[in-house]
Amino acid sequence: MTDSSLDLADRLVSAVIAGDTDTVRTCLEQGAGADTLGPDGLPLLCTAVAQFDHLTAQVLVDGGADQDLKLPDGSTPMLRAIDTGSPMLVSMMLENDPRLRRPEASQRQLLDLARHWHETGVVEELRRRTGVTEPAVKREVNDPHQGDVIDEFSLDGHTVRNGHGAILTHLEWAFGMLPPLDVVMARALPRATVGDSNWFAAAYYLGLRRDPLEGSDLAALRQHPDPTHRVFLAQVIWHRSFHASLDHSPHTAHDLDFLASWVQEEPDGQVIAAVLDAYTGHDHPEQETIGLHYIGHPDPTVRSEAVFCLDRERAAPALLDLVHDPAPEVRAAVAQKLPLWSAPDKQLKPAVRDALLKLIRDESLWVRRCAAQSLSGYDDRSAPVLDAFLALLDEDDADMRLEAAWALARRNHSRTEEAYERVGPLDVFSEHDHRTSGLWRYRADNRSDRV
């Protein structure tokens, strides 16, 4: 191996350990081996797995790393990924077409391992593997890349996430297996938390099946005495509706009729909110009537969902009244919905502008952010609007300052340069935000050499 190739391998090792995905990708493009060994003598894919670094793991796999490479202890990087209990890590490492590339024996091995962890329980399996009986340390992980939450347990230097139910559901779908509804649902219901990874996977993959609801076991959950089961049904239909909207499924109209009928009979506020969440965003003849009925509901979550049913002009007075709702989630929903009542020339109507100007000064950061995003999307250059965005430059929140700078840049305001200076450092996600281009566009439009 030449000195240059050794240097490239060292750079790759350092980048994987540091979780520097961009450098990992660059090293692989320059010829570094995806199965390069780390300091522990194992492939770097194992390093990424041990660090729960699904982004780096995906780059390594895309670069040719072997997920099924036999390791000295008889395991493979893929089996180690399942051991971590991270659904995101496993999904990132699976090939695009696992049924075409993975032998049945390998499929069974992965399924058996995920099922063993799920049925045994994370803490119990950790104790079995470590021989330690003391309590495990538990913490909740909320990965912004993943969008859902998962519990993580640590014991005797070993850390495992409680996502094996989600992993099992994902593997079954990838390998073309369709277990019965009650089997998949049982992996989600013990958590009874919509944001839980296991709940999400169960609802997501059941939603992908898209069998007709009429007469199905799924539809029967509408009558289940436990509200948790009914919330789960609403979540499944939400996923059905989302995917149906992408391919214009003929089941969409029936599902909307099902939701409209259900929501008008449902007694539980949490379930009503979940049903409305699945129902809104689609055109249905009863939507406005249902929305107007529920905007006065005592549960603020129901009111906030009902806001998104209000699409027609006759609902404008009711929506404007909700600007004064005591619940911030309702006011935030109003701030997102209000701009839909714009004039034909895409200018905000005075009543809508005044409402947004009130909400952009709201005590809740969440509400202010929603109002700023709505207001910046329109080319209103009136003095009150400009003053509102200039005032946002004093916000403690960097994202709010960025929104204000973007809005001023779109309006070609003379203080755009200053606004972007006041945004300050951005996090790793905001660095690639489209709003950062506002300064470049402003400078391009105001070049001194332009004719």
N, C-alpha and C positions, 0 to 999 in steps of 0.2 A: 504494500500500500504506500503510495507516495505521500510526501509531507502535506501536499495540498488536500488530498483526500482525507488524511488524518485530521487536519484542521477542520474540514467540513464536517466530519463525523463528530468532532468535539463540539462544534457549534450546534449541531443537531441535538446532542445529548443535553447541553446547557439549556437550549431553548425548550426542550420537552420538560425538563425539571422545573424551569421557570414558568411553564404554561404560556410561553410566547408563541401563539399559534401562527402568527404571520411569519416569524423567522423559521419555524418548523416547515411551513409550506415552501419558503424560499430555498431552504437547504435541500429539500426533496427535489425541487425543480432543477437544482444545480447538480444533482446526481448522488446525493447522500442516500444510503440504503435505508429503506423504511423499517427493516428488521434489525437495524443497528442495536448492539447490546448496550445497556446502561451500566452504571458502576456496580450494580448488584449481579451482573452477568446475565440478566434477563433482557428480552427484547424491550425496546422503549415503549411499545404499546402497553406492556405491563406497568410501566411507570405511570403512564397516563391513566390507566385503569385504577391504580392504587390511589391516585390523586383525585379521583372522581372527575377528571378533566375530559368531558365528552367532546369538546370542540377539538382538542389536540388529538384525541383518539380517532375522531372522524377523519382528520387530515392525514394521519398516518395510514389509516385503512385505505383512503382514497389514493394514497401514494404507493400502495402495494403491500402494506404490512399484513402478515398472515394471522388472522384471528384464531385459526385452528392449529397453530404451531404447537407441537407437543413440547412441554416443558419438563424439566428434570423431576418434578413432583407428580407428573402424570396429568396435570391440568393443561389448559390452554388459555390464551388471553380472553377468549370468549367465555369460557367457564368462569374465569376470575371476574369478568364483568358481571355475570349473573350473581356471583357471590356478593358483590358490593350492594346489591339490592337497588341500584339506580336505574330506573326505567329509561331515562334519557341516554345514559351511557350505552345500554344494550341496544336501543333503537339506532343510535348513531353508528354502532359497529356492525350491524347486520347489513348484508349486501342488499342491493335494490331488489333483486329477485331471488330470495333465499331458497324458494322451492326448487328453482332450476339449478342451483349450484351446490346445495348442501344435501348429502346423502341422508336417507331416512334414519339411519342409525345415529347420525349426528343430531338430527332434529329431536329424536327421542331423548338423547342424552341431555340436551339443553332443556327440554320440557320437564324431564324428570327432576333435574336439579332445581329449577324454579319452583316446581310443585312441592318439592321436599321442604324448601325454605318456607314457602307460604303455609303449608299445613303444619309444620313443626313450630313456627314462630321464630322471629328474629332473635329474641333474647334467649329462648330455649336452645336454639341451634348454636348461638355464640357460647353459651355455657358448656354445651356438649363438646364443642371444638377446643375450647380453652381449658376446660376442667375447673373453671372458676365459678363459684356460686354466689358471689356478692352481687348486689344490684348493678345493673348497667346504667350508664349515664345517658340520658335522653335529651335531644334538642331538636327543634323544628328547623328544617331547611327550606328556604324559599328561594328557588333559583330563578332569577329574572329571565333567563333564556327559556326556561321550561314553562313558566306561567302558573304552576301549581305548587303545592307544598307537600312535604314528606317528612316523616319522623326518622331521625338518625340515632342509632344506639352505639355506644362505645363500651368495650369491656376488655380489660387486660391488653390494651394496645391494639385491639381490633375494632374497626368501625364499619358498620353495615347499615344501610338504609332500608326502611320497611316498605319496599316497593315491589316485592316479589309477586304479589297478586297482579299488579299492572304488567310486570314482565311476562308472566304466564299468559295473560290475555293477549299481549302484543305478539308473542311467539305463536300462539294458536292461530291468530289471524294471518300472520306471515306464512305459516305452513299450511294454510287452507283448511283449518279445523274450525268447526262451528259448534261449540258446546251449547247445551240448553241454556235458556235465559236464566233460570234460577241458579245455575252453577256460576255463571259470570257475575250475576248480581250479588251473590253471596260474598264475593271478594271485595265489594265496594261498601255494602251496608254497615259492616261493623265500624267503619270510620265515621259514617254519617256526616261527612264534611264535603261540600261540593268541590272545594279546592284541593282535596287530597288526590295524590297521583293515582291511587288504586281506583278511586271513584271515577276520576276522569277517564282512565283507560277503559273501564267497564262500560261507561255511558258512550264513549266515543266509538268503540268497535261495535257495540250493539246498534248504534245509529248508522253505522256503515252498512249493516245488513240490508236495511231498507225494505224488509218484507211488508206487504200490506198490513195496516194496523187492524183492519176489521176482522174480528173473530180471533185475534191472536192472543197469546199469553201476555204479551206486552201491554196491549190495550186493557186487559183485565186489571192491571195495577191501578187503574183510575179509581177502582172501587175498594182498594186495599185500606183496611182500617188504620194502618200506620202511615202518618204523613210523610215519613222518610221515603217509603216506597213510592209514593206519589210524586215527590220531588225528583226522585231518580227517573221516573217515567218522563217527566217534563224535560229533564236534561238529555235523555236519549232522543226525544223528539226534536230538541234544539239542534242536535248534531245531524239528525235526519234532514231537517229543514235546510241547514247550512249546505250540506252536500247536494241536496236536491236542487237548490237554487243554482248550483254550478252546472248541472246537466239537465235542467228542466224536467225533472222526474214527474211522471204522471201521478205519483202518490202525493205531491205537494198539496193540491187542492183538498184532498180527503183529510190530510193531516191538519190543515188549517180549520176545516169544519169541525174536526174532532176537538181541537184546542178551544175553539170558540164556544162549543157546547159545554165543554168541561169547565172552563173558567167561570161561566155564569152559574154553575151549580156548586163549585168548590167552596167549602166553609173555612178552610185554614189559610191564614194570611201568608205564611211562608210558601205554601203550595201555589196560591194565587200568583204570587210574585214570580215563581219559577215558570208557571204556565204562560204568563204574560211575556216573560223574557223569550220564550220559544215562539210566541205568537206574533210579536211585533216585528217590523221590518219586512213584512210581506203584505201584499195587497189583498184585503178581504172585506167584503161588504159590511160586516158587523164591527169592524175594528174601531171606528170612531165612537159608536154607541157604547161599546165596552170600555173604551178609554175614559169617556165622560162619566160613566158609572163609577169607575174606581178611583178617580182623582180625589175623591173625598174620603177614601178608606182610612181608617185609623192607623194602619201600618204604613210607615213612611216608605218602606221598600216597595210595597204595592203601588203607592202613589208615584214613586219615581219610575216604575216600569210602565204605569198607565200613561205617563207623559208621552212615551214613544208611540202610543196609539193615535195621537192627535195630529193628523196630517192636513185637515181641511180648515178653511178660513173660519167656519162657524165655531171652531174650538178655540180661536185666538183669545177671546176674553177670559175663558177659564184658565188657559195657560198663563196669561199675563198675571192673573191673580196668584198663581203659584210662585211668583217671584218673591212673595212674602212668606212662603211656607217656612215653618220653624225648623224643618229638617234639612241639613245641608245636601244630602243626597238627592232630595227633590229639587232644590234650587240648582244643583249641578246639572240634573237632567233637563231642566227648563233652559238653562244656558246653552246646552247642546242642541235643543230642538228649536228654539226661537228663530234662528236665521232662515228656516224653511219658508217663513212668511216674508219673503223679499219681494220687491216690486219687479215687474217684467224686465226692467233694465238692470236687474241684479243689484240695485241699491236698496239698502235696508230701509224699511218703513220707519217713520219717526217713533212710533210706539215701541217697536222692536229695539231700535237703537237705544232709546231711553232705558228700556228694561236691562239691556246688556251693560249699559254704563252704570247702572245701579249694582248689577251682579259683579262687575269687575272690581268693585270696591267692597265686596262681601268680606265678612270676618273669616270665612273659610278659604284656605288656600286652594282647596279642590274646586270650589265654586269659582273663584277668581280665575283659575287656570282655564276652566271650561269656557268662561265668558270671554277671556282674552283670545282663545283659539277661534271662537265663533266670530268675534268682532274683527280679528285680523284678516279673516278670509274674504272680507268685502272691501271695496275701494271707497270707503267713506272717509273723506279728508276734512270733515268739519272740525272746528276748533275743540269741541268737547272730546271727540274721539282721539285727536292727536294729544291733547293734554292727558287723557287717561293712559295712553301708552308711554308717554314721557314719565308719568308718575310710577309706572311699573319698573322703571330702571332702578328704583330705590328698594325693590323687593329683595328679601334675603335669599329667595329661591333662584338659583341660576337659570333654571328652565323658564321661569317667568320673565327674567331679564332677556333671555334669548328670544322668547315670543315677542316681546316688545321691540327688540332690535329688528327682528324680521318684519314686523308690521310697519315700522318706520321706513325700512329699506324699500318695501313694496310701494310705499307712498312717496318715495324719493325725497324723504325729509332731510333737511340740512344737518340734523344732529345724528344721522345714521352712524357715522364714523365713531362718534363718542359713545353711542349706544352699544356698539359691538365691543368697544374697549371695556365697558362696564359689565359686560356679560361675565368675564373672568374665565377661569379654567373650567373645562367641561369634562364630564365623566366619559368612560370608554364608549358608552352608547351614544351620547350626544355629539361626539366628535364627527360622526358620519351623518348627522341630522341634516335634512334638506335646508333647514333654516340658516345653517352656517353659510350657505351660498349667497345670502342676501347682501353681504358686504361686497363680495366680488362683483355682483351684478350692479350694485350702486356705483362702485368705482368705474365699472365699464361704461355705464350710462353717463358718467360725469367726467370722462377724460377730457383734459384741457385741449388735446389735439384733435378732438372730434370736429368735423365740419358741420 
